[in-house]
Amino acid sequence: MNFILYAVPFFFVLIAVELLADRWRGVSHYRVADAINSLSTGVLSTTTGLLTKGVGLVTYAFALEHLAVIELPADQAWVWVLAFVSYDFCYYWLHRMGHERNILWAAHSVHHQSEDYNLSTALRQTSTGFLLSWIFYVPLAVLGVPLVVFVSVAALNLLYQFWVHTQHIPKLGWLEWCFVTPSNHRAHHAQNPLYMDRNYGGVFIIWDRLFGTFQEEDDSEPVVFGVTTPLASWNPLWANLQFYAQLWADARRAGRWWDKLRIWFMPTGWRPADVAAKYPLNKPDLSQFRKFEVPLDARQQWYVALQFCAYIALGSYLMNLEANLPVAALVLGWGAVAFGLFVLGVALENRPWALRLELLRLASNLPLVWLAPLTGLWPVSAAMSHGAWVGLLSYSLLSGIGLYCCRTRFTRLAS
C-alpha cells in the first residue's frame, strides 16, 4: 500500500499548522526560498523515485527468493512488528554510514543542507539514495520478510520521521529514552561539534543508546542547523550534486591512483593529503554563522511560489498514475519537473539570466503538451487534447501577467 501518496495532503496541512504556530508564538522558522528549495528536493526525489525504485524492489525480491533462510507469513501481526523493528535497525546502519562514508554522505547530505528546521525540511530528500541504500536491507530479505511487508514498514518508518522535524515541540520525558523525538532529532541536524554524527535512529533512539551515538539536546548549546560545507544555493539539482562534484574534483586532482579510488569510500571529509594542502576547504566559524540568503522582491517570491505549485501538481499526478504510465511518460514528466525546478531555483538565486531561462521554461511547455499524448503521459483524445492546449494557453497568459508584474525586478536581473 502506498502510504506516502495518501499522506501528502496531510503533510501540507501540518506545514500550514506549523506556520500558524509560528505566527501565534511570534517566531519565524520558515523562509520562502528555503522552504521552496526543501520542497523542490522532495518533489524531485519523488519523481526520480518513480523511475528508480525498481532498483531496491528488484534487488530485494531477488535476495528474498535466493537468500531467505525462512519464509515468514505476511498475514501474522508478529511478522509486521518484527519487520518494523528490524527495518529501523537496518535504517540505523544505513543512516550512520550515510554520515560516516563519503559516497553515502554525498546522497544523504541533501537532507541536511537546510539552515532552517521545520516540517518542510522533513520532505527534503535525496534523488540518488537508490544507488546504494538497498544493500542495507538485504538482511531483511535473508530473514524472510515478505516484499509487501518490507515496502509497507519502509513507508511507515519514513512517515514517522515527518513529525520530528519541528522546533515547536520540547523534550518529551520518558519518550526521549526509546523513540526519535523532535528534540533528539534537532540535535541530529546540527552542525555544532557537540551534536555532529549523532542520533541516527529513524523511529527508535534505542539503537543510538546501544551503539554509543546518542547525544541529548543541550539547552546550553543552541543548535545551528545545516552542514559544515554550506550549499549556498536554492537549486535542487545542485543540492543533489554538490558533494559528488566535490569528491569528483578531489579525485581528479589527487596525484595517486589509490587516492582517486579510495576517496569515495573513506570517512566523510577525508581528502588526499596533496589535494587538501593545495585546495584547502575553509569551514565557517559558527560564532559568526549567517544563514544563506538572497534578497528577493516580494512579487518575485510570489511568482516563484505559484509556479512551484504547478510542479507539485505535476509530481502528484505522476505519483497517482504511476502504475498506468509507460516509462517514456515517466521520463518526460521527470524531465519537465527537473528542468522546471532548476529554473525556479535560478530565479530564487537572482541570477542575471533568470528571465531568459524563465522564458525558455515557459516555451518548453509547447513541446511538453505535444509530446504528452504521444508518450502516454495523458490519454489521446480530442477532448483531452483541446483541454490541454486551452490549459497551456491560460497558464502561459497568467505566467505572462505574473512576469509583467515582476518586470522591474526581472529587468534589473537581466541587465
N, C-alpha and C positions, 0 to 999 in steps of 0.2 A: 504494500500500500504506500502511495506517495504522500507521506505526511507533510513533507515540505511544501508541496503545491497548495494544500489546504491551509497551511499556516501563514502563507504570505500575506493575506489581508490582515491577519491579527498582528503581524509584525508592524505594519504601518499604523494600525490603530494604537498600538503600545508606544510607538515613537511619538505619535500625536499626544498621548497622555503624558509622556515624559517632557515634551515641550511645554505642556500646560503646567507641569510640576515645576519646571524651570521658572516660568513666569510667576507662579504663585510664591515661590521661595526667593525670588529676586536674584537668581543666578543665571548664568549663561554657559551651558555645556555644549552648545551647538554653534557651529559656524556654517554658513550656507555652502561655501566652496568645499569645506572638509566633508560635510555630510553627503553632498553630491558625489564627491570622489569615493567615499566609502561605499555608497550605494552603487556607484558605477562599477567598482571592482566586483561587487556582489552580482550584479546583472551579467557582467562579462563572465564571471566564474560559472554562473548557472547555465548560460547559453553554451559556453565551452564544454561544460559537463554533459550536455545533450549529445555531443559528438564523441566524447572521450570516456564516458562512464563504462563503456563496454570493456575497457582495459581491466578495470577492477572486477567487474562481474564475470568476464570470461576466465580470468586467472583464478578467481575464487572457485568458480564452478569446476574448472579443470582440477584444481587441488582437491576439491571435495570428492570428485569422482575417483581420483587416483591415489590420494594420500590419506583419506579419512580412515581412522583406526576403528571407529564405530559409526553407526548411523542413528542419530538422535531423532526422535519423533517431533514433528512440528506442531502437534496438537496437545502437547503437555505444558502446563504452566511452568513447571520447574525448568524445562529446557529454555524457555524465554528468559527466566530470571538468571539462569546460568550464563546464557548468551549475553545478556545485558551487562552483567558484571564483568565477564571475560572480555567483552568488546572494549569496555573502558580501561581495562588493564592493558590491552594491546594499544589503545589510543594513547595511554600514558607514555609508552615507549616510543611510539611514532612522534608524539609531541616533544618529548625530551630530546630525541635525536634531531628533530626539526630545529632545535635551538643549539645543538652541540656539534653539528656537522655542516660544513659549508654548502654542499649540494642540496641538502634538505632545508637549510635556512633560506636559501635562495627562493624556494617556493613559499615557505611559511612566513617569511618576513612581511609579505603583503598585509597580513592581518594585524601587524604591529606598527605599521607606518603612521597611522593617525596620531596626531598630537593632542587630540581630544579623546574623551572616553564617554560614550553614550551608546544607546541601543543601535544606532546606525553602524557603529564600529563592529558589532556582532555580525553584521551582514558583509563585512569587508573580508572577502575570501579569495584565495589564490586560484588561478586558472591552470597551474602547472603541477599541482599536487598529485594528480593521477599518475604521473610518471613513475614514482617510487613508493607511494603510500601503501599500495596493495600488498607489498612484501610483509608488512607488519601484521596483517590479518590472516595470513596463511595458517598460523596455529589454530584459528577457529575452524578452518576447513579440516585440518587434521583431527580436531576434536569431534568433527561430525556435525557441526551446527548447520542446519538446512539453509539453503540460499535465501528463502523468503524470510526466515527469522533473522539472518545476518543483515539483509537490506533494511528490515524494519527497525532493529535495535540501533543500527547506524544512524537512521533518521531521527530516532528518539534521542540519542546521545547528542546529536547536533542541535536539536530543538531545545534541549535542556540548557545548553550553553548560551542561548539568546539572552535570557533574563539577567544573567550575572554581569552584563556589560552596562552597568549604570552606576552613577555616583550618588544616587538618591537613597540607597538602602544601606544602613550601617551594618556593623557586625551583628551576627545572628545567634549569639550564645553558643549552645552546645552543637548546633549545626555546623559551626566552623571546624569541629573536630572530624567530621565524617564527610561532609559534602563540599563541593566547589560552591562558593558564595560570591556575591559582588565584592566583598571585602578582600578575600584572598585572591580573587582574580584581578582586582585592581593592581595588587602588588605584582602579579604576573606580567601586566602590561607596562610596567615601569622601566625606565632606563637608569634609575638610580642603582649604583653598585650594590647596595644592600639587597635589592629585590631581583636583580637580573638573574635569569635562568633558574627560576623557582616556580613552584605551584603548577605542575603540568597536567594534573588530572582534568578529565572532561566533566564527569559527574561526581566522582568520589575523590576527595582530597586525601583519603587514607593512604593512597599509593605514595604520595609525597612524604607523608609521615614515616612510612615504612622504609623508603629508599633515600631518606636524608635530603630531600629537595624542597621541604616546606619552609615558607617564610611568612610570618604573620604581618599584616599591615600595621605599621608603627606610626602612631599619631605624631611622634616627634620627627618623623622623616616623611614629609609630604611627597606624594607620588608625582613624578614628572613623566608623563606619558610619551611614547614614541620610541624611536630606535636611535642608536648612537651614531649611525651614519644617516642623517636625515634624507628623506625622499626629496623634499623641496620641489614638489611638483603636484599638480592636480590631475595628472594624466593617468588613467587606469592601465593603459598599455605599458607605459614606462614603469609604473608601480610593480608590474609583474616581471619586468626585465631588468630592473636596476641592479640587483645583486648578481644575477647571471652575467650581466655586462661587466661588472667589476671583476668577477672571477675570470672571465674570458680575457680581459685586459691584462690581469696579473699573470695568467698562464702564458699569454703571448709574449710578455716581457721577460719572463723567467729565463735564465741562462741555461739551466739544467733540464733535460727532458724529464727526469724523475720528478722535479718540482712541477713541471707543466701538467703532469698526470695526477700527482697526489694532492694538489691544492684543492681539488673538488671534494675530496673525502677526509680532509684534515679537520680538526676542531674549528668551529666558527671563529673567523677573524684571523686565522693563520695565513701568513703570506710568506713567500720565499724571501730569504734574507736580502738578496740582491735587489729585489723589487721593493721591499719595504724601505731600504736605505735610499733608493733613488726616487721613489714615488711615495713619500710618507702620507698617511691619512691623518688629518687633524680631527680629533674628537672634540665636540663642543664642551665648553665649561658649563655644567648645569647651573652654577650660581649665576651665570649670565644668559640662561636659556630664554630664547624668544621663539614663539611658535611661527612657523612658516605662514606668511600672509601676503596676498597680492591685493592692493587696493582695487575695489570694483565699484562701479556705479550701480546704484540700486536697480535701475532699469535693466542693466545687463544681467544682474543676478536673477531677476525675474524671468528674463528671456531664456537664460540657460536652464533654469529650474523647470519652466514649462516645456521646453524642448526635451528635457530629460524624461518627463512624464511619458512622452511618446515611446521612448525606448523601454521604459518599464512595461508599457502596454505590449510592445512587440515581444519582449522577453517572456511575459506571462502567456501570450498567445503561443509561442513556441513550446513552453513548458506544458501547456494544457493539451496541445495537439501532437506532442512529440511522437506518440506511438503510431499516429496515422500519417506522418510526414516522411517522404523519402529523404535519403541522405543529401541529395542535391538541394532540396528545400531548406534543410537544416544548415547547410553550408552557406547558402545565400542569406538566410536570416542571421546567422552568426556574423557574416561579413558586414551586413548592414549595421548591426548592433556595435561591433568593434570599431568600425570607421566612425559612426556617429558619436560614440562616447569619446573617442580620440579627439574629434573636432570640438566637442563641448569642453574637454579638458584644456585645449588650446585657448578657447575663449576665456575660461576661468583664470588662465595664467596671463591674460592681457598680451598675448604675443602680437607683434606687429602685423603678422599675416593672418590674424584671426578672421577678419572679414572675408578675405578671399577664400579661405578654407571653408567658411560657413556657406558661402555662395556655392561652392563646389559640392558640399554636402547636400544642399537643397536640390541642386541639379541632378545629383546621383539618384534621387528618388524616381526620376523618369525611367532609367533602365531597371530599377528595382521593381516598379509596378509592371513593367513589360515582361520581365523575366519570372515574376512570381507565379503566374498560372502555368508557365511552361515547365517550371521545376516542380510544381505541385505544392507550392507554399500556400496557395488557396485555390479553390475549385475553378475549373474552366467553365464559365457560363457567361452569357450575355449580360445578365443582371449583375453578376459579381464584377465583371469587367467594367461595366458602366459605373457601378458604385465605387470601384477602386479609383477610377480616373476623376470622378467628381470629388472623392475624398482627398486625392492628391492636390487637385486644384484649390480646394478650400484650405487645406493645410498650408500650401505654398502662399496663398493670399494672406492668411493670418501671420505666417512667418515673415512675409514682406512688411506687413504693418508693424510687427514687432521690431524688425530691423530699422524701420523708419523712425520709430520712437527712440531707438538707441543710436540714431545716426551720428550724434555729436561724439559719443564715446567711440564707436567703431571707426568713424572717420579719422579721429585722432590716432587710433591704434594703427590704422592702415598707412598713415603718413610717415 
